[in-house]
């Protein structure tokens, strides 16, 4: 079987969507599928964590190259609706699948004209949703939910001594809510004299603003900005922490980072609106998005409770269901069902 995957963005651009495409292409290849990925990302320098792949990547193809790959495939899979990937369908009909990794809404919940067009187009595709949240948000009747996978070959519990308390991993932008976490820690220190450590892993445009907030709240000795970590370096660092907090203000469609944290043995605390609770397998403490008081209360609960909050066997079962191979099998079964 030949599957053609298209997305304007792909590795070496680093992000959840790009990683998910790579994981799926690898998994499908392992299952004996011939996979070709077409992307509009050019031949940039190869990132440190990208090696030779078992699938073919075609970058910035000509119209003729694109169409030749398209007409030879058995199934055409797009990651999110992109108008740039629709044109071959007008010349030759193929089973057209879309993996929806977003809800096609702005962060404030509004939907502009372009996103309305994409939502309309999706009514004619065979749809796969990364979470029940995304499916419910799009409100389409057809399709199925297949949760995203994580790199289960890399992210593992190394059974290390966890000498640090809290870790955040992600791009430092306003909607990721790191300022909410910092302010909640300030309340914890002020009201309860609890001073858990926080390691912030990542870079982004909010870095200097966050450093200023930390300084103004006198949390310098409690919070460390660790910079960017990937690969084994990231795994080693996660394994040194007790709790991962994912304080997103916006409604995350899924959140692969939650799977990575669980796999490395971290307890989880996530914002409750969006797909993060699904990504955590309901093995997390939850708080209202962007609500400092709500996050403060859950942090206080976590650091004062002597009870085991999460079920280890449920975590293991959840992680197995989101391995690369397990997720790829679900995709392949669904695609075969709609191409036979």
N, C-alpha and C positions, 0 to 999 in steps of 0.2 A: 504494500500500500504506500502511496505517495501523498504526503501532506505538505502543503505550502502554507507557511506562517508569514503574516505581514504585520509590521508595525513601523511607523515613521521613526520611532526611537528604539535603540537596542544597545547592547554592550559595544564599546566600553563605557557608555554612559551608565552610571551606577544608580539604581533605584529599584523599587519593589517590582514594577512592571517588567523592567529589563531582566532582572534576575529570574522572575517567574517564567518568562519566555525561554530563557536559557535552560532552566531546570526541566521544563516540559519537553523541549527539543531533545535534551539528553535522554530523558526517560522514554520517550517515544522511540528514539533510536535504539535504545537497549531492548525494546520490545519488538524490534525487527522492522520498524517503519522507516522508510526513506524520507527524511525531513530536510526541507530547504527553508531557510529564513531569509526573507527579503526585507531590507531596511533602508531608510534614507539617510542613516548615519554613515558618514564616509569612513575612510581608512585612517582613523585616529591612532595615536600610539597605543599599543596594547597595555591594558592595566596589569598590575602585578599578579592579580588573582585569575587571570584568564589564560587558559592554555589551549592547545589544539582540541577542537571539538569533534564529536562523532557525526555532526550534521554539517551541511553546507550553508554558509552565509554569503548572500549576494548583496553588495552595498551599492546604492545609487545606480541601479540598472537602467539601461535604455528602455524605452517603451517596448521595443521588440523583444529584448531579453526578458522583461517582466512577463509579457504575454506568452512567450514560449514556455516559461516555467509554469505559468498558470494553466495553460491548456493541457499540460501533461500530468497535472496533479489529480488525485481522486477526491480530495477535499481541500477547501480553501478556508483557513482559519485566520481571522483578524483579532488582534488584541486591542479592544475598544474600537468603536466606529471611527474610521478615518476616511474622509472624503477622497483622499489621495489613493486609497486602496480599492475603491469601488468600481472604477472604470472597466476592468476586464469583464465584469459581470454583464455588461451591456452587449458584449460580443459573443460570449459563450456562457451558458448557464452551467454552474457547478454547485454542488452542495456547499453553501456559504454559512460558516459558523463564526460567531463573535463571542469571545471571552470578555465579558464586561467586568473591568477592574475599577470602574468609577460609576457614579450615578448621573453624570452629565448635568451637574448643578454647580453653581458657584458656592464659595465658602459660606456666603450669607444666606444660602438657600434659594436664591433666584435662578431662573433659567433663561438664558439669552437665546437669540434666534438660532445661532449655529447649533446650540445644544438641543433645541427643539427639533431641528432637522435631523440630527443624529438619532434622537429618540424615535422619530417617525420611521427612519430607515430600519431601525432595529426590529420593527414589527414584521419585517419581511425576511429576517435572518433566523438561523437556528441558534438559539441563545444559550450561553453558559454563563452563570453568575458566580462570582467568587465568594458570595455570602448571601444568606437570606435577607440581610439588610439591603443589599444592592438589588436583589430581585423585587423586594417589596417597594423599594423606592421607584423602580422603573415601572412597576405595576403591569408587566406583560403576563399574559396567560401561559405562554409556551416557554419551554426550555427547562433546564435543571440547574441546581446549585452544586458546584464542585469547588470546595475550598482550596485555597492556594497551598502550595507545598513550600518547604524550606530545605536548605542543604543539609540533609541528615547525615551525609558523609563527613561534614565538617563540624557542625554544632553538636557537641556532646558534653555530658557531665563528666568532668575529669576527677571528681571526688576530691577536690582541693579544699584546704581550709579557707573558709570565707571570712577574711579579715576586714572587709569593707561592708557597708550597709546597703545603700541605694545606688542604682545605676540607671542612667538614661542613655539611650542610643538613638541618634537620628540627626537629621539636618536641622540646624539652628535657625528656624524661621518662626514667625509669630504664631502660626496656627498649630505648631507642635506643643505649645503650652508649657515650655520649660519655666517661664516666669511664674506660672501658677504653682508649679512644684516648689520653686524657690521661696515664694511667699508663704506657702503652706508650712515649709520647714521653719520659717521665721516664727510663725504662730506656735509651732510645736516647742520651739526653744523658749519663747516668751511665756507661754501659758503653763507648760508642763516640765520645763527644764530638761527636755530631751533633745539631744544633739546628734542624731545619726549622720553619718558621712554621706555625701552625694558625689558621685563621679559622673561628669557630663562628657559623653563621647560623641564627637561630631564637630562640624564646622558649619558656618553659614553667616548670613548677613546680620543676624541678631546677636552674634558673639559679644561685641563690645557693649551693647545695651545690657545684656545679661550680666556681664562682669561688673558693670556700674551698679546694677540692682543688688548683686551679691555684696559689693563693697558698702553700699548705703545701708544695708541691713546688718552689717557687721558679721557676715557669715563666711568670711575669707578662709578661716581655719577649718571650716566644715565642708566646703565645696571645692572640688578640683575640676578644672577644665583640662581634659585629657587629650583633646584634639581628635583627629581622624584615625580610626583603627579598622583594618579589614583582615579577613582570613584568620589564620591561627592566632595572631596577636589579639584580635577581638575576642575569640573564643577563650583564650587564657584570661583576659580581663573580666569577662562576664562570670567566669568560674570563681572569681575572687569576691563576688558580691552576693548578698543574701536576697535582695529584692530588686526587681526591675519595675520601674514606674513608667507607664506610657500615658502622659497627661494631655493628649491631643484635645485642642479646643474644637476642631472641626470633626465631622463624623467620618472617621476612617472607614473606607470600604471593607477592609479586612485587617491587615497588619501582620506581615510576616515576622516582624521583630518580636512579637509576642511568642511565636513558635520557637524562635531562636533562644529567647530567654528561658522558656520552659525546658528546652533541650539541654541547656547549660546548667540546669538545676536551680535556677532562680525562682523564688516566689514571684507572683505577678499582681500588679495593681494597675487597672486600666480605666480610662474614661468610658462611661457606660452607653453613650449614644453613638451608634454606628456599628461596625463589624468587629470591633476589638474583643467583645465578649465571646463571639463565635470563634475568633482566632485563638483565644485562650482556653477554649473547651470548657468554659464556665468554671475554670479552676483559677479564679482571680477574685480579689477584692475590687469593688467598682465604686466610682464616684461620678458626680455630675460634671459634664464637660465644662471646663473653664471656671469651675466653682472652687475657690480657695478653701472655704470653710468645709466643704464636702470632702476634699482631698485631705485636709488637716485631720478631720475626724477619723478617716480610714488609716492614716499614718499612725495616729495615736493608738487606735485599736491594734494595729499590727505590732507595734513596738512595746505594748504593755500586755499583750496576750501571751499566755504560756501554752496555749493549745495549738495542736497541729491544724492549720487552716485548710490544707489541700490534700487530696487523696493521690498518693503516688501511683497507684495502679491505673487510675483514671487518666492521669497525665500521660503515662506510657502508652495507653491505648489511643489517646488523642493524637499523640505524636506519630505513632505508626500509621494512622489514617491520613496523615499529611506528609508522609515521606514522598520523595520524588517518584519512586516506582509506583506506589499506591495511587497517587494522584494521576500519573500518566496512564495507568490502567483504566481509571474512571473516564478520562478523556477519550481514550481509544475505544472503549466499549460504547460510549455515547456517539462518537463519530461513526463507527461501523453501523450502529443501529439506524442512523439516518442517511447512510450512503448505500445500503444494501437494497 
